[in-house]
Amino acid sequence: MPPLNYSHRLLKNIHIGLSPPASPGETFLVGGDYRYYHYGCDGFDDKGWGCGYRTLQLISSWIANQLPERSSSEVPSLPSIQELLVSMEDKPQSFLGSKDWIGTYEVCLVIEKLFDVPSKILHVKKDDKLIHILPDLKNHFENFKSPIMIGGDMDCSSKGVVGINCNAEDPSAPAHLLIVDPHFTGIAKSAEDLQGKCWVKWVSTEDFMDSSFYNVCLPQIKLSNTTCNV
């Protein structure tokens, strides 16, 4: 199934204008443009199960902008993502048309298949802290500037991450991640409205669940020189 061209209706870069957290630290943000994909944004009802797909679409919209031969209309639809995973033999035929979730591993597979872009996966064990991967996240936003995805098991809500605020003088200090939440339903009116309702927000690493493991997908493609920083 071909991708759908509805991207002109989606908001871009919804984190712009959001103030950094009150705690002191350095802020590193995504560069270039991404579009905000969320539950039902294309008329497809995925409420309750599509957060991983929507975060994959957000990341795909950013990657497509970095490749001259691509366009944002090549962001895959949810049925296309399922078809691709079945064709790669990652999922059984019964996956087609299902409401089965996808996680960071599947996102990495699709990104590499569609765009020939590899991804790095970071794993945070249960009862561990996100603080252990903060240097990797800081390095990613300094050097690649692509949006990333985080998801877990007990915390099974996949989310996009478009920035980090961390204490450069004390790497062991808690940091904040700039989260783009795909669980919004309805019509996204403006970035300001989404920020006011906390669909995009800074979240302390202390607020993530110790009882959940987390996987983080970091696409290994750098911001194009022809793309503006935001």
Backbone hydrogen bonds, N-H to C=O, Kabsch-Sander energy under -0.5 kcal/mol:
donor,donor_aa,acceptor,acceptor_aa,energy
6,Y,4,L,-1.1
9,R,6,Y,-1.9
10,L,7,S,-1.7
13,N,34,Y,-1.9
16,I,13,N,-1.8
18,L,15,H,-2.1
26,E,166,C,-3.2
28,F,164,I,-2.9
30,V,162,V,-2.5
31,G,145,K,-2.2
32,G,228,C,-0.9
36,Y,11,L,-3.0
37,Y,35,R,-0.9
39,Y,182,P,-2.1
40,G,44,F,-0.7
41,C,38,H,-2.2
43,G,40,G,-1.8
45,D,43,G,-0.6
46,D,44,F,-1.0
49,W,46,D,-2.1
50,G,46,D,-2.2
54,R,50,G,-2.5
55,T,51,C,-2.2
56,L,52,G,-2.0
57,Q,53,Y,-2.2
58,L,54,R,-2.2
59,I,55,T,-2.4
60,S,56,L,-2.6
61,S,57,Q,-2.4
62,W,58,L,-1.5
63,I,59,I,-2.5
64,A,60,S,-2.8
65,N,61,S,-1.0
66,Q,62,W,-0.6
66,Q,63,I,-1.6
67,L,63,I,-0.7
67,L,64,A,-0.7
70,R,67,L,-2.3
74,E,71,S,-2.3
75,V,72,S,-1.5
81,I,77,S,-2.1
82,Q,78,L,-2.1
83,E,79,P,-2.5
84,L,80,S,-2.3
85,L,81,I,-2.2
86,V,82,Q,-2.0
87,S,83,E,-2.5
88,M,84,L,-1.7
89,E,86,V,-1.5
90,D,85,L,-2.2
91,K,85,L,-1.4
95,F,92,P,-2.0
96,L,93,Q,-1.6
98,S,95,F,-2.0
107,V,103,G,-2.1
108,C,104,T,-2.4
109,L,105,Y,-2.0
110,V,106,E,-2.4
111,I,107,V,-2.5
112,E,108,C,-2.1
113,K,109,L,-2.2
114,L,110,V,-3.0
115,F,111,I,-2.3
116,D,112,E,-1.6
117,V,111,I,-0.9
120,K,218,L,-2.5
122,L,120,K,-0.5
122,L,216,V,-2.3
124,V,214,Y,-3.2
125,K,123,H,-0.5
127,D,210,D,-4.2
128,D,125,K,-1.6
132,H,129,K,-1.5
133,I,130,L,-2.0
134,L,131,I,-1.0
137,L,133,I,-2.1
138,K,134,L,-2.9
139,N,135,P,-2.4
140,H,136,D,-2.1
141,F,137,L,-2.3
142,E,138,K,-1.8
143,N,139,N,-2.4
144,F,140,H,-3.2
145,K,140,H,-2.0
148,I,161,V,-2.2
149,M,217,C,-1.7
150,I,159,K,-2.4
151,G,215,N,-2.0
152,G,155,D,-1.3
153,D,213,F,-0.9
156,C,154,M,-1.2
158,S,156,C,-0.9
159,K,150,I,-2.3
160,G,180,V,-2.4
161,V,148,I,-2.5
162,V,178,L,-2.7
164,I,28,F,-2.5
165,N,176,H,-2.7
166,C,26,E,-2.3
168,A,166,C,-0.9
170,D,167,N,-0.5
173,A,170,D,-2.2
176,H,165,N,-2.5
177,L,203,V,-2.8
178,L,163,G,-2.5
179,I,177,L,-0.9
179,I,201,K,-3.0
180,V,160,G,-2.6
181,D,179,I,-0.6
181,D,199,W,-3.0
184,F,181,D,-0.6
188,A,186,G,-0.6
189,K,187,I,-0.8
194,L,190,S,-2.0
195,Q,191,A,-2.7
196,G,192,E,-2.4
197,K,193,D,-1.5
198,C,195,Q,-1.4
199,W,194,L,-2.7
200,V,194,L,-0.8
201,K,179,I,-1.9
203,V,177,L,-2.8
205,T,175,A,-2.9
207,D,204,S,-1.7
208,F,205,T,-0.9
212,S,209,M,-1.2
214,Y,124,V,-2.4
215,N,151,G,-3.2
216,V,122,L,-2.5
217,C,149,M,-2.6
218,L,120,K,-3.0
218,L,216,V,-0.6
220,Q,118,P,-2.9
221,I,219,P,-1.3
223,L,144,F,-1.0
227,T,224,S,-1.7
